[in-house]
Amino acid sequence: MARAGLSPARVVAEAAAVADEVGLDGLTLAAVADRLGVRLPSLYKHVDGVDAIRRELALLGLEELASALGRAAMGRTRRDALVDIAHAYRAFATERPGLYTATLRAPSADDEELTARAQVVLDVAFALTRSYGLEGEDAIHAIRILRSALHGFVTQQAAGAFGLPESLDDTFSRLIDVLDIAFSSWGTAP
């Protein structure tokens, strides 16, 4: 008999909490079972193993990230949207590091549900690039640059890689300035 209150959603929520605490690579079903106060075999009534949990975490992470980015971008364009999207991205990666890591890998082509969730995040990014007049291949390159810059910053911040005393918030603001200048002047350089 399943423990009262235990459900797939609760197992995933606890797995997300574990991943946020110890990192996605440190996530084990044993740790999730321990947090829930159940024996490991009890989890298999609700999930199909650690790979299934990681997929569910990717779905949850993409949903939360898309929601945060969508709220940040709502009614904004160009620099205003970029600033708010960048800050929302940084906040999500900082507050939900395990879920953030779960969102990083591109979904396989045959996983329609995961692809659809990832597309919602991309739609926010494409709306941003359109506001800068970037379409097609230019938009894809701009989104890759944006994601690489933001990911690089948040992962280095999380790893404690910024040891110099200057303000990280100031550095992050300058990173956004650089991206805004690049997107604003795209295609105008000789």
C-alpha positions in Angstrom: 0.0 0.0 0.0 1.3 3.4 -0.9 2.1 5.8 1.9 -0.6 8.4 2.4 0.2 11.6 0.6 2.9 10.0 -1.6 2.3 10.7 -5.3 4.4 11.1 -8.4 4.2 14.9 -8.1 5.3 14.8 -4.4 8.2 12.5 -5.3 9.3 14.9 -8.1 9.0 17.9 -5.8 11.2 16.2 -3.2 13.6 15.1 -5.9 13.8 18.8 -7.0 14.6 19.8 -3.5 17.4 17.2 -3.3 18.8 18.3 -6.6 18.7 21.9 -5.5 20.6 21.0 -2.3 23.2 18.5 -3.7 23.2 19.2 -7.4 21.6 17.2 -10.2 24.6 14.8 -10.4 24.2 14.1 -6.7 20.5 13.1 -7.0 19.8 9.6 -5.9 16.5 7.7 -5.4 17.8 6.7 -1.9 18.1 10.4 -1.0 14.6 11.1 -2.2 13.2 8.1 -0.3 15.0 9.3 2.8 13.5 12.7 2.6 10.1 11.2 2.1 10.6 8.8 5.0 9.9 5.7 2.9 12.0 2.7 1.8 13.5 2.9 -1.6 11.2 0.2 -3.2 8.2 2.4 -2.2 9.3 5.0 -4.7 9.0 2.6 -7.7 5.2 2.6 -7.2 5.4 6.3 -8.2 8.4 6.7 -10.5 10.3 4.5 -12.9 13.8 5.2 -11.7 16.3 8.0 -11.6 16.3 8.6 -15.3 12.5 9.1 -15.2 13.0 11.5 -12.3 15.6 13.5 -14.2 13.2 13.8 -17.1 10.4 14.9 -14.8 12.8 17.5 -13.3 13.6 18.8 -16.8 9.9 19.2 -17.4 9.4 21.0 -14.1 12.5 23.1 -14.5 11.5 24.2 -18.1 8.0 25.0 -16.9 9.3 27.1 -14.0 11.9 28.8 -16.2 9.4 29.6 -19.0 7.1 31.0 -16.4 9.8 33.2 -14.9 11.1 34.4 -18.2 7.6 35.0 -19.6 6.6 37.1 -16.6 9.9 39.1 -17.0 9.3 39.7 -20.7 5.6 40.6 -20.5 5.0 43.9 -22.2 8.7 44.7 -22.6 10.9 44.9 -25.7 14.6 45.3 -26.5 16.7 46.4 -23.6 13.9 46.5 -21.0 13.0 42.9 -21.9 16.7 41.8 -22.0 17.4 43.3 -18.5 14.3 41.6 -17.0 14.9 38.3 -18.7 18.5 38.2 -17.7 17.7 38.9 -14.1 14.9 36.3 -14.1 17.3 33.7 -15.6 20.0 34.5 -13.0 17.4 34.3 -10.2 16.1 30.9 -11.4 19.6 29.5 -11.7 20.5 30.7 -8.3 17.4 29.8 -6.5 16.8 26.4 -8.2 20.2 25.2 -9.1 19.2 21.5 -9.5 16.2 22.3 -11.6 18.3 24.8 -13.6 20.8 22.1 -14.4 18.0 19.7 -15.5 16.9 22.3 -18.1 20.3 22.5 -19.9 20.3 19.4 -22.2 18.4 19.8 -25.4 15.5 17.3 -25.5 15.7 14.4 -27.9 13.6 14.8 -31.0 11.3 11.9 -30.0 10.3 13.4 -26.6 7.5 15.6 -27.7 6.5 16.7 -24.2 10.0 17.9 -23.3 10.4 19.5 -26.7 7.2 21.4 -26.2 8.3 22.7 -22.8 11.6 23.8 -24.1 9.9 25.5 -27.0 8.0 27.8 -24.5 11.4 29.0 -23.2 12.6 29.5 -26.8 9.5 31.4 -27.7 10.4 34.0 -25.0 13.9 34.2 -26.5 12.6 34.6 -30.0 10.2 37.4 -28.9 13.2 39.2 -27.5 15.3 38.8 -30.6 12.4 39.9 -32.8 12.2 43.1 -30.7 15.8 43.7 -31.8 14.9 43.0 -35.4 16.7 39.7 -35.4 15.0 36.9 -37.4 15.9 33.5 -38.8 19.6 32.4 -38.4 20.5 35.8 -36.8 17.9 35.1 -34.1 19.2 31.6 -33.4 22.8 32.9 -33.2 21.7 35.7 -30.9 19.8 33.3 -28.6 22.8 31.0 -28.4 25.0 34.0 -27.5 22.5 35.1 -24.9 22.2 31.7 -23.3 26.0 31.1 -23.3 26.6 34.5 -21.7 24.0 34.0 -19.0 24.8 30.4 -18.4 28.5 31.2 -18.2 27.9 33.9 -15.6 25.5 31.9 -13.4 27.6 28.8 -13.4 30.8 30.7 -12.5 28.9 32.6 -9.8 27.6 29.3 -8.4 31.1 27.8 -8.4 32.5 30.7 -6.6 34.8 31.5 -9.6 34.5 35.3 -9.2 37.0 36.0 -6.4 37.8 39.6 -7.1 36.1 42.2 -4.9 34.2 44.2 -7.5 30.4 43.8 -7.4 28.9 40.8 -9.2 25.7 42.8 -9.8 27.7 45.5 -11.5 29.5 42.9 -13.7 26.1 41.3 -14.5 24.7 44.7 -15.5 27.7 45.3 -17.8 27.2 41.9 -19.3 23.6 42.9 -20.1 24.9 46.2 -21.6 27.3 44.2 -23.9 24.4 42.0 -25.1 22.2 45.0 -25.7 24.9 46.7 -27.7 25.5 43.6 -29.7 21.9 42.9 -30.5 21.1 46.6 -31.2 24.0 46.9 -33.7 23.7 43.4 -35.3 24.2 43.7 -39.0 25.2 47.4 -38.9 29.0 46.8 -38.5 31.1 47.0 -41.6 
